[in-house]
Amino acid sequence: MPAAATKDHYSRYPMALAMRVGAALRRSLAMAGSVVWLGLQVVRATLRLRSDQFGVIYGIVRMQVRFTALDALALTLFTALLMGAITLIEVFGQLSGLGAENYLSHLLAQLVLRELGPLLVGVIVIGRSGTAIAAEMATMKLGGEVDALCAMGVNPLQYLLLPRMLGGMISVFTLIICFDAMALLGGFFVAWLRLPLSLRFFLNALGGAIGGQELAITLLKSLAFGGAIPLLCASFGLRVKSSTTEIPQAVTKAAVASLLMVFIVGALLSVAIYG
């Protein structure tokens, strides 16, 4: 190959790479914009609810909370117990050589409340409920149920998305509280086995570590994750067009997008509050 042709051949790679990155970024921004638009439409549909619709919405929210929170409670508590114990063992291994064991409770509370609790609960909810919502919406879309709701004069946003978002917010908040409590309990149990630590001292240290910022980050992350996960998963499920083979693809895309959202939103909220 001539030298000029070789140079021209290799000079195309940066341009091709830039085009691919730009196309991927454009698709990502378009997807994010469509999800935000869908969320705004859900808010508008919420403001238009009639009093006779509250009973139906309440029933669906109860079922969503039962599936998302109650059925996942055992898994969440078991994961929290292990993570609390493992986290304290790791922290103890770092602090024991420095003579700073008295800060164990403070560090454990900050790690669990600020990051571990919301992050792991978000992952659990995505794996159990988010994928189920995406598959359910895709099945309903292919089965014509969404069109049937519109034909009957029922707003799909009010009947399908709103209850799942409300149920997600309630469920994630509840699971985060349970996760934090069990993780701190597991941490205390490990500390009690390895250190001359009393329950009163541990609780007093926790009381000093838990403040308004920790409560704010718990509330904000639970509302953000609980509302965004069902919205993202439902939007991917409703994008299927004509084939059942699109359902697993929609579920996979919904799970990946939800995980990415949890990491990005969690990081942004942490930086905004503690940064």
N, C-alpha and C positions, 0 to 999 in steps of 0.2 A: 504494500500500500504506500503510495507517495507520501512524503512528509506533510505536504499541505492538506491532503485528505485526512491523514491521521490527526493533525492538529484540529481540523474542523470537526472530526468525529468526536474527539474528547471535549471540545468546547461546548458541545450540545448537552452534556450531562448536567452541568449546573442549571441550565435553563429548563431542562426536563424535570429536574428535581424541584425547582421553584414552582413550576406549573402544577406538579402533583401536590405539593404542600399547599399551594393556594387553593386548589380545587377542594382538598380535604377540609381546609379551614372554612371555605365558603359553604360547604355542605353542613359542617358543624354549626356555623352561625345561623344558617337557615333552619336547622333543626331546633336550635335553642330558641330562635324567634317564634317558630310555630308552637312550641310548648308554652312559651310565655303568653302568646295570644290565646291558646286554649285555656290557660289558667285564668286569664282576664274574662273570658267568656263564662267560665264557671262562677266567677265572682258576680258577674252580671245576672246569671241565672239564679244565683242564691238570693239576690235582692228582689227577684220577681216571684219568690215562693209565696203561695197562698196558704192560709191557715189550715185548710183541709188536706194539704200535702205533708204536713209535719209528721203525721202518724206513719206514713209510708217511709219517709226519710229516716225516721227514728228506728224503725224496724230493721232497715238495711244497715244502718250504722251499728246497731247492736250485733248483728251477724258478723259484720266486718271486725268489730272489736273482739268478738269471741274467737274468730279465726286467727287474727293477727296477734292479739295479746295473750288471751287465755290459753290457746293451744300451743303457743310458743313459750309459755312461762317456764316450764320445766327445763327446756333446753337453755333458755336465757340464764336461769339461776345456776345451772350446772356450769355453764361457760364462765359466769361471773365468779363463782367460787374458785375455779381453777386459775383464772386470770389474776384474781386478787392475791392468791397464795404465791403464784409464780412471780408476780410483780414485786411483792414484798421480799421474796428470796433474792431476787436480782438486786433490789435496792439495798438490802441488808449486806449483801456481799461487797457492795461498793463503799458503804458507809462504815462498816465495822472496823476497817483499818484506819479510819479517820476519827474514830471516837464520837461519831455523830448519830448514834442510835436513837437519840431522843427526837430526831427529826423524821423518823420513819412514818409516823402517823400523818404528819403534815404532807410529806412527799407522796405517800400513797393516796391520800385524799385528792391532791391536786391532779395526779396522773389519771385516776379513775374518773373523777367528776369532769375534768376538762376535756379529756381525749378518749380514753379507753371505753368508757360507758357509751357515749353517743355513737362512736365509730362502730363498735362491735354490735350494738343493737341495730344500727342501720344495716350492717351486713346480714344479720340474721333475718331482718324483715324483708330485705331484698330477696334472699334465698328462698324464703318460705312464701311470703305474701305477694311480693312484687312480681315474681315469675307467674304465680297463679293468676294475678289480675291481668297480666299481658295475655296469657293463654285464654282466659275467659273472654276478654274483649275481642280477641281475634276470632274465637269460635262464634261469638254472637254476631260479629260483623259478617262472617262467611255464611252463617245460617239465616241471615236476613232479619234477625231480631231487632237490630238497631233501626232498620228501615220500617219495621212493623211498629216500633214505638213512635216514630215520627208520623206514621199514617194514622195512629190512634190519637194524635195530638199530645203525646207525652214528650217532654223535653228530655232527650238522652243525657244532657249535661246534669240536669237535676236528679235524674233517676239512677244514672250509672256512675258519674264521676264525683259528684258532690258527696254522697254518703261514704264512698271509699276514701276520699281525702279527709273527711272529718274523722272517720274511724281510724285512719292511719295516724293522724295527729294525736288522738287520745291514746292509741295503742303504743306508739313510740314513746310518748311521755311516761306512760305507766311502766313500760319495760325498762326505760332508762333509770327510773327511780328504784325499781326492783333490782336491776343489775348493780347499781351503785351500792345499795345496801348489802347485797350478798357478797360483792367483791370486797368491801371493807370488812365484812364479817370474816371472810376467808383470810384476809390479811391479818386480822387480829388473832385468829386461831394459830397461824404459823408463827406470828410474833410471840404469842403466849408459850408455844412449845420451845422456842429458841432463846427467849429473853425473859427476864423477871419483870414482865409487864402486866399491870393490873388493868381490868376493864375500865375502871374510873379514870385512870391516867390516859388510856387510849381514847376514851370518849371526850375527855377534856381537850386533848390535842386535836381531835377531829373538829370540835366546836370552834377552836381557834383557826383551823384551816379553811372551814367552810364559811364563805362570806357572800356578799351580794353578787359579786362577779361570777362565782361558781353557780349560784342559783340562776343567774341571767343566762349563762352559757348553756345550762341544761334546758331551760325553757325555750330559748331561741333555736337550738339545734333540734330539739324534739319537734317543734312546730315546722321547721324548715324540712327536715327529713320526712316527717310524717305526712306532710302535704305534697312534697315533690316526688317521692317514690311512687305513690299510686298514680299521680298525674303523668309522670314519664312512662310508666309501664302501660297505662291505659292508652296513651297516645301512640305508642309503638304497636300495641295490639290492634288499634283501630285503623292502622295503615295498611293492613293486609287487603288484598284485592280479590283474588279469584281462586286460589289454590290452598289446600290444607298444608302443603309443604312449606308455606310461608309462616305457619304458626311457630315452629321451633326457631326459625330465623328471627321472628319478632321477639320471642322470649329471650333469646341470647342478646340481641341488641338492647333490649330493655334492661337486662341485668347489667350489662357493661356500662351503659349510659348512667344508670342509677348509681353504680359504684363510683364512677368518675365524679358524679355530682356530689356524693357524700364526702369524698376526699376534698374536692375543691371548696365546697360551701363550708365544710367544717374548718378548713384551714383559714378561709377568709374571716369567718366569725371569730375564731381564736385570735387572729391578728388584730381584728377590730376591737376586741375587748381587752386583750392583754398586751397588744403590740406597743 
